[in-house]
Amino acid sequence: MDIKELYVSAKGDQEFNTIGQALDAAKEYDGKNVVIHIAAGVYNERIVINQHYLSLIGEDENSTKITYSDAAHDVMPEGDERGTFRTQSVMIDADHFYASHISFLNEAGQGHDVGQAIAVYVDGDQMIFEHCRFEGYQDTLFTAPLPKEPKQPGGFKGPKEFAPRRHGRQLYKDCFISGNIDFIFGSATAYFEDCEIFMCDRHNELSGYVLAPSTYEEEKYGYVFNHCRFTSDCPKESAYLGRPWRNYAKAVILNSEIGAHIKKEGWHDWNKKDAWDTMFFAEYGNFGEGAGSERAPFVKILTEDEAAEYTREKVLGF
């Protein structure tokens, strides 16, 4: 496939000053592999990507930042609140996307003040992020698709509310992801490898939940974390690894360092006793102050043979 390269700099010394301008120009090359190189700088833009085979390559993840600050409690012109799924700083609604050395942020603030605030909404297949940062508080990273049905009418108000649901596979390698309430959530099959998962203190008795998967019943894999570090600046034993957004939620954590902020029981059932027989939360070979043998009764500790089924190749197929 032919490759077209475009260059962006906030300083004005490249062909485009904004990422949005480069994305508009990229449409001329639909069908090619388009690579957008982004120089160091802060890009205060709300980005929508719906072109396949597109890549964003930053100069450095600590200095190449895309940020916006929409939040769920914002009041819209029609008088209703924005809601979760209209807050994203960046939306990627395409397949075969690649990003590296970029920070994606939503800087609206803590969830108890502003509600949910998504940094990146990822809806597609064969999505790869390497050496990226995802920073926010509540609902930082949404690994689409949406659950099949909302709990309440209008609960999914946003760009994909009525769209057909497409299951996708996503890879996050050597990334940093921060937040505190359900800050990695959604229905995709997503593999996290060598990532740091940082829980931000919300100055509350309960610091939060890292994961809220909503895996579809027919999917074998949900979230898998391998060789990751679960870190925080939260009090000891004040947080959970995850809870089931929907009853067939699946998440497996392998060979990872679990910080002291995680409670002994590890996981929460979201008061859904009926989900015990359908959700799948499992661990293998984890270590650190937050790891241990006193997990909640619905958590499975994998055998070596069972853990061998969770390689990146088996889970994602790429």
C-alpha positions as CSV (number, residue, x, y, z in Angstrom):
1,M,0.0,0.0,0.0
2,D,1.3,3.5,-0.9
3,I,2.3,5.7,2.0
4,K,1.6,9.5,2.2
5,E,3.3,11.5,5.0
6,L,2.0,14.7,6.4
7,Y,3.7,17.0,8.9
8,V,2.1,19.1,11.7
9,S,3.7,21.7,14.0
10,A,2.0,24.1,16.4
11,K,5.0,26.4,15.8
12,G,3.9,27.0,12.2
13,D,7.1,25.6,10.7
14,Q,5.5,22.7,8.9
15,E,2.8,22.4,6.2
16,F,0.0,22.2,8.8
17,N,-0.4,24.1,12.1
18,T,-3.1,21.8,13.5
19,I,-3.9,18.1,13.5
20,G,-7.4,18.9,12.2
21,Q,-5.9,20.5,9.1
22,A,-3.8,17.5,8.4
23,L,-6.7,15.1,8.9
24,D,-8.7,17.2,6.3
25,A,-5.8,17.0,3.9
26,A,-5.5,13.2,4.5
27,K,-8.9,12.6,3.0
28,E,-7.5,13.2,-0.4
29,Y,-5.3,10.1,0.1
30,D,-8.1,7.7,1.3
31,G,-7.0,4.2,0.4
32,K,-3.4,4.9,1.1
33,N,-1.5,4.4,4.3
34,V,-1.4,8.0,5.7
35,V,1.2,8.9,8.4
36,I,0.8,12.2,10.2
37,H,3.9,13.3,12.0
38,I,3.2,15.7,14.9
39,A,5.9,17.9,16.4
40,A,6.2,18.6,20.1
41,G,3.6,21.0,21.4
42,V,0.2,21.2,23.0
43,Y,-2.7,20.8,20.5
44,N,-6.0,22.1,22.0
45,E,-8.2,20.3,19.5
46,R,-11.1,18.0,19.5
47,I,-10.2,15.4,17.0
48,V,-12.3,12.9,15.0
49,I,-10.6,10.2,12.9
50,N,-12.7,8.1,10.5
51,Q,-10.2,7.1,7.9
52,H,-8.7,3.6,7.8
53,Y,-5.0,3.0,7.7
54,L,-4.1,6.2,9.4
55,S,-1.2,6.8,11.8
56,L,-0.3,9.6,14.2
57,I,3.4,9.7,15.2
58,G,4.3,12.2,17.8
59,E,7.8,13.6,18.6
60,D,7.7,12.5,22.2
61,E,4.8,11.4,24.4
62,N,5.8,13.8,27.2
63,S,5.8,16.8,24.9
64,T,3.3,16.0,22.1
65,K,-0.1,16.5,23.7
66,I,-3.6,16.5,22.3
67,T,-6.0,17.8,24.9
68,Y,-9.6,19.0,25.3
69,S,-11.9,19.5,28.4
70,D,-15.5,18.5,27.6
71,A,-17.2,16.7,30.5
72,A,-20.5,14.9,31.1
73,H,-22.1,17.5,33.3
74,D,-21.6,20.3,30.8
75,V,-24.9,21.8,29.8
76,M,-25.6,21.7,26.1
77,P,-27.4,24.4,24.1
78,E,-30.6,22.3,24.1
79,G,-30.5,22.3,27.9
80,D,-29.5,18.7,28.6
81,E,-26.2,17.5,29.9
82,R,-23.4,16.4,27.5
83,G,-23.3,12.9,28.9
84,T,-20.3,10.5,28.8
85,F,-20.2,9.7,25.1
86,R,-19.9,13.3,23.8
87,T,-16.9,14.2,26.0
88,Q,-14.0,12.6,24.1
89,S,-11.0,14.7,23.2
90,V,-10.1,12.3,20.4
91,M,-12.5,9.9,18.7
92,I,-11.1,7.2,16.4
93,D,-13.8,5.5,14.4
94,A,-11.8,3.5,11.8
95,D,-9.8,0.3,11.4
96,H,-6.0,-0.3,11.1
97,F,-5.1,2.8,13.2
98,Y,-1.7,3.3,14.8
99,A,-0.4,5.9,17.2
100,S,2.9,6.4,19.0
101,H,4.7,8.9,21.2
102,I,1.6,11.0,21.9
103,S,-0.3,12.1,25.0
104,F,-4.1,12.1,24.9
105,L,-5.7,14.1,27.7
106,N,-9.0,15.2,29.0
107,E,-8.4,17.9,31.5
108,A,-11.9,18.7,32.6
109,G,-11.2,17.5,36.2
110,Q,-12.2,15.0,38.8
111,G,-15.4,13.1,38.2
112,H,-17.1,14.2,41.4
113,D,-16.9,17.8,40.1
114,V,-17.5,17.4,36.3
115,G,-18.7,13.8,35.7
116,Q,-17.2,11.5,33.1
117,A,-14.6,12.9,30.7
118,I,-13.1,10.7,28.0
119,A,-9.7,11.3,26.7
120,V,-9.9,8.8,23.8
121,Y,-12.8,6.9,22.3
122,V,-11.4,4.0,20.3
123,D,-13.9,2.2,18.0
124,G,-12.2,0.0,15.4
125,D,-10.3,-3.2,14.7
126,Q,-6.6,-3.7,14.6
127,M,-5.9,-0.6,16.7
128,I,-2.3,-0.2,18.0
129,F,-1.0,2.4,20.5
130,E,2.7,2.3,21.5
131,H,4.5,4.7,23.9
132,C,1.3,6.8,24.4
133,R,-0.2,8.4,27.4
134,F,-3.9,8.6,28.3
135,E,-4.6,11.0,31.1
136,G,-7.9,11.8,32.8
137,Y,-9.9,10.9,35.8
138,Q,-13.3,9.3,35.3
139,D,-13.7,7.2,32.1
140,T,-10.4,8.1,30.6
141,L,-10.1,5.4,27.9
142,F,-13.2,4.0,26.2
143,T,-12.5,0.8,24.3
144,A,-15.6,0.6,22.1
145,P,-18.0,-0.7,21.1
146,L,-20.8,0.4,23.4
147,P,-22.8,-2.3,25.2
148,K,-25.6,-3.7,23.1
149,E,-28.3,-1.8,25.0
150,P,-28.3,1.1,27.4
151,K,-29.6,0.7,30.9
152,Q,-31.7,3.8,30.4
153,P,-33.1,5.4,27.2
154,G,-30.6,8.0,26.0
155,G,-27.8,6.7,28.1
156,F,-25.5,6.4,25.1
157,K,-26.3,9.8,23.6
158,G,-23.4,10.5,21.2
159,P,-22.0,9.7,17.8
160,K,-22.4,5.9,17.9
161,E,-25.6,5.7,19.9
162,F,-27.6,4.1,17.1
163,A,-24.8,2.7,15.0
164,P,-24.3,-1.0,14.5
165,R,-22.0,-2.4,17.2
166,R,-18.7,-3.7,15.7
167,H,-16.4,-5.8,17.9
168,G,-12.8,-4.7,17.7
169,R,-9.3,-5.7,18.8
170,Q,-6.9,-3.2,20.4
171,L,-3.3,-3.3,21.5
172,Y,-1.7,-0.9,24.1
173,K,2.0,-1.5,24.5
174,D,4.4,0.5,26.7
175,C,1.6,3.0,27.5
176,F,0.7,5.0,30.5
177,I,-3.0,5.3,31.5
178,S,-4.3,7.3,34.4
179,G,-7.6,7.9,36.1
180,N,-9.7,6.7,39.0
181,I,-13.3,5.7,38.3
182,D,-13.7,3.0,35.6
183,F,-11.0,4.7,33.7
184,I,-10.5,1.8,31.2
185,F,-14.0,0.6,30.1
186,G,-15.8,-0.8,27.2
187,S,-16.6,-3.9,25.1
188,A,-13.5,-4.4,22.9
189,T,-11.0,-7.2,23.2
190,A,-8.0,-5.2,24.4
191,Y,-4.5,-6.3,25.2
192,F,-2.3,-4.2,27.5
193,E,1.4,-5.1,27.5
194,D,4.2,-3.5,29.6
195,C,1.9,-0.6,30.5
196,E,1.7,1.5,33.7
197,I,-1.9,1.8,34.9
198,F,-1.9,4.7,37.4
199,M,-4.8,5.5,39.7
200,C,-5.1,9.1,40.7
201,D,-6.1,10.0,44.2
202,R,-9.7,11.4,44.4
203,H,-9.4,12.2,48.1
204,N,-12.3,9.9,49.0
205,E,-12.5,6.8,51.2
206,L,-12.9,4.8,48.0
207,S,-10.3,5.7,45.4
208,G,-12.0,4.0,42.6
209,Y,-12.0,1.1,40.1
210,V,-9.4,0.6,37.3
211,L,-11.6,-1.4,34.9
212,A,-15.2,-1.6,33.9
213,P,-15.4,-4.1,31.0
214,S,-18.7,-4.8,29.1
215,T,-17.5,-7.8,27.1
216,Y,-20.1,-9.3,24.8
217,E,-21.3,-12.8,25.8
218,E,-20.1,-14.4,22.5
219,E,-16.5,-13.0,22.8
220,K,-13.8,-15.3,24.3
221,Y,-11.6,-12.5,25.4
222,G,-12.2,-9.1,27.0
223,Y,-9.3,-7.2,28.7
224,V,-5.9,-8.8,29.2
225,F,-3.0,-7.2,31.1
226,N,0.4,-8.8,30.8
227,H,3.6,-7.5,32.5
228,C,1.9,-4.3,33.6
229,R,2.3,-2.1,36.7
230,F,-0.7,-1.0,38.6
231,T,0.5,2.1,40.5
232,S,-1.1,5.1,42.3
233,D,-0.8,8.0,44.7
234,C,-3.9,6.7,46.6
235,P,-4.1,5.4,50.2
236,K,-3.4,1.8,50.9
237,E,-6.2,-0.7,50.2
238,S,-8.6,2.0,48.9
239,A,-9.3,0.7,45.3
240,Y,-10.4,-2.2,43.2
241,L,-9.0,-3.6,40.0
242,G,-12.3,-3.7,38.3
243,R,-16.1,-4.3,38.3
244,P,-18.5,-5.6,35.6
245,W,-20.2,-2.9,33.6
246,R,-22.2,-5.7,32.0
247,N,-22.7,-9.2,33.3
248,Y,-20.4,-11.0,30.8
249,A,-17.4,-8.8,31.6
250,K,-14.0,-10.4,31.2
251,A,-10.6,-9.3,32.4
252,V,-7.4,-11.2,33.1
253,I,-4.2,-9.8,34.8
254,L,-1.0,-11.7,34.4
255,N,2.6,-11.4,35.6
256,S,1.9,-7.8,36.8
257,E,2.9,-5.7,39.7
258,I,-0.1,-4.7,41.8
259,G,0.3,-1.7,44.1
260,A,-0.7,-1.3,47.7
261,H,-3.7,0.8,46.8
262,I,-5.6,-2.4,45.7
263,K,-7.8,-4.0,48.3
264,K,-7.2,-7.6,49.3
265,E,-10.3,-8.8,47.6
266,G,-9.1,-7.2,44.4
267,W,-12.3,-7.0,42.5
268,H,-15.9,-5.8,43.0
269,D,-19.1,-7.3,41.6
270,W,-20.9,-3.9,41.4
271,N,-23.5,-5.5,43.7
272,K,-24.5,-7.9,40.8
273,K,-24.6,-11.3,42.5
274,D,-26.4,-12.5,39.3
275,A,-23.2,-11.8,37.4
276,W,-21.0,-14.2,39.3
277,D,-21.8,-17.1,37.0
278,T,-21.2,-15.1,33.8
279,M,-18.4,-12.6,34.4
280,F,-14.7,-13.7,34.3
281,F,-12.1,-11.9,36.4
282,A,-8.9,-13.9,36.7
283,E,-5.2,-13.4,37.7
284,Y,-2.0,-15.3,37.4
285,G,1.5,-14.7,38.6
286,N,1.0,-11.2,39.9
287,F,3.1,-9.7,42.6
288,G,3.4,-6.6,44.8
289,E,1.7,-5.4,47.9
290,G,-1.8,-5.4,46.2
291,A,-1.5,-9.0,45.0
292,G,-2.3,-11.9,47.2
293,S,-4.5,-14.9,47.9
294,E,-7.5,-13.3,49.6
295,R,-9.4,-12.4,46.4
296,A,-13.2,-12.2,46.2
297,P,-14.8,-15.6,45.8
298,F,-15.8,-15.0,42.2
299,V,-12.1,-14.3,41.1
300,K,-10.4,-17.2,39.4
301,I,-6.7,-17.9,39.9
302,L,-5.4,-19.4,36.7
303,T,-3.2,-22.4,36.3
304,E,0.0,-22.2,34.2
305,D,-1.7,-24.0,31.3
306,E,-4.8,-21.7,31.6
307,A,-2.6,-18.6,31.6
308,A,-0.8,-19.8,28.5
309,E,-4.1,-19.1,26.6
310,Y,-3.6,-15.3,27.1
311,T,-0.7,-14.5,24.9
312,R,-1.0,-11.5,22.6
313,E,-1.1,-13.7,19.5
314,K,-3.9,-15.9,20.8
315,V,-6.0,-13.0,22.1
316,L,-5.6,-10.5,19.2
317,G,-4.4,-12.6,16.3
318,F,-1.9,-9.9,15.3
